[in-house]
Amino acid sequence: MHSITLELLGKTDVRGCCNPSAAGVLFLLCLGFPPSMAACPPSCLCASDIISCSGCNLSVVPFDLPGYATRLDLSHNRLTALHVGWISQPLQRLVTLILSKNFIRSIDVNAFNVTPHLLHLDLSSNQLTVLNSSIFSGLKELKELLLFDNQIIQIDPGAFRDLCNLQRLYLSTNRLSVFPLVIYEEPEGPLNLTFLDLSYNRLTKVPVQSLLYLTRQRGIYLQENPLVCDCALLALLEYWMWKQYPPLLDFRGDYPCKKGAESGVRCKEHEMSDMPLETQIYQVEPGQWLRVPCPGLTLPAQEGLVVFWVTPTTVLNSSNSDLSARLAVLPNGTLEVREALTEDSGTYGCVIPRGHNYNPSHSLEVTVVVGNLSITSTSGSAHRNSAENFNTAFTTLASCVVSIILVLLYLYLTPCRCRDGRGGDSRGCGGRAITLCSDPRDVETTQQRTNGKKVVFLEPQTEDSDTGCTKIAAVNLSHVTSEGILKNGSRTVGQPLTDPTHMA
């Protein structure tokens, strides 16, 4: 502070007087209130809330970083450790921290307490070897963690504690020889993890039973590991292929399996059905027992062959299944359900190495229904039934409307017809006659007049005295105008149609 004071005292204006702004800053310093400085650190680049100190050959983090930063890039430097207080002040707004391409070997517990709202942390391409317990404590909002291209050989229990919102974890290109199942066993760990990259490590075995359960809603990448291809792993890869599991499909050629003496186990032959398999439905009443055979397995599984069953709640296998449990896999590969409950309903998959008998078109799953099948399927078909009911009601309504329109057209727009005339007698229905659609026999009061217009149809017809149809005397249309024809009028019952008073 003494150097700052001397610097401020040395600032004078052109008249030799002390600068007022410098005097104000000096007054704050004397009172013990340091001013809030928001200057960009030397050798760094600042753009609004982004601070980049990449490639500056820094061995320590610059002092007094601006507190408004939301993104801090310290990559390509010479940092070797992250101790408590490695940043001079908490960065409450920081959401992205990049520390890649350094020489970081150790990280102290609570080192990230100064960045409590961090969402993305990049520690890739460093020299970390062990992830100690609580190394990432305080990062409860973190969603993405990059640890690839380090030298990690061990992950201690509790290393990912507090990372309850972590979704993506990159651990590829390290030296892990054991699958880090501890990641999913942390009570306060990353339970929402949906992406785990373990490619390019030193894994030779994986927990197949756990992976069958974990990969139902998660993506786990295992390509480019020296995996030993035993029967369990073969069954897992076939099941993933049938389920079109993206991590396997995207890197299908990067799963080398070593067979022979290294594997220690050889898959025994078992008879599989060559018939196309369709999804089968097994129904059982609550409280009853049910046995479900493995789809496509015509004979009981050979001794020593592991059969996995993926249930809606867990994964079982025939090698260590508790035969006294309510759900168990028998030695022959059959799934046994004791005292079935309604929540046992769902899809069950049988995972077994099928070898050359594997066919992607075959169904490896069955459906178990506990209770009434119609009641169980009600919820699944409710939307479909409502749509069908709507379509039926709409069709019925449309049909009624069309029928009413057709009736109205027939009553008011269809001309009266009489039988075809025969012969050349001009006194019959033929000839040019005026035919009114209204029935002349309709009773009207003597002085009542119609309010509607008379619709007149002129159609040439051939008159015939033998037709028997009502004859109307021909009228000379040269004296009748369209206005006269369509003019409103009325007549009394029995009055001839040819009365000039009604034809005018």
Secondary structure, 3 states (H helix, E strand, C coil): CHHHHHHHHCCECCCCCECHHHHHHHHHHHHCCCCCCCCCCCCCEEECCEEECCCCCCCCCCCCCCCCCCEEECCCCCCCEECCCCCCCCCCCCCEEECCCCCCCEECCCHHHHCCCCCEEECCCCCCCEECCCCCCCCCCCCEEECCCCCCCEECCCCCCCCCCCCEEECCCCCCCCCCCHHHHCCCCCCCCCEEECCCCCCCCCCHHHHHHHCCCCEEECCCCCCECCHHHHHHHHHHHHCCCHHHHHCHHHCCCECCCCCCCCCCCCCECCCCCCCEEEEECCCCCEEECCCCECCCCCCCCCCEEECCCCEEECCCCCCCCCEEECCCCCEEECCCCHHHCEEEEEECCCHHHCCCCCCCEEEEEECCHHHHCHHHHHHHHHHHHHHHHHHHHHHHHHHHHHHHHHHHHCCCCCCCCCCCCCCCCCEEEEEECCCCCCCCCCCCCCCCCCCEEEEEECCCCCCCCCCCCCCCHHHCCHHHHHCCCCCCCCCCCCCHHHHC
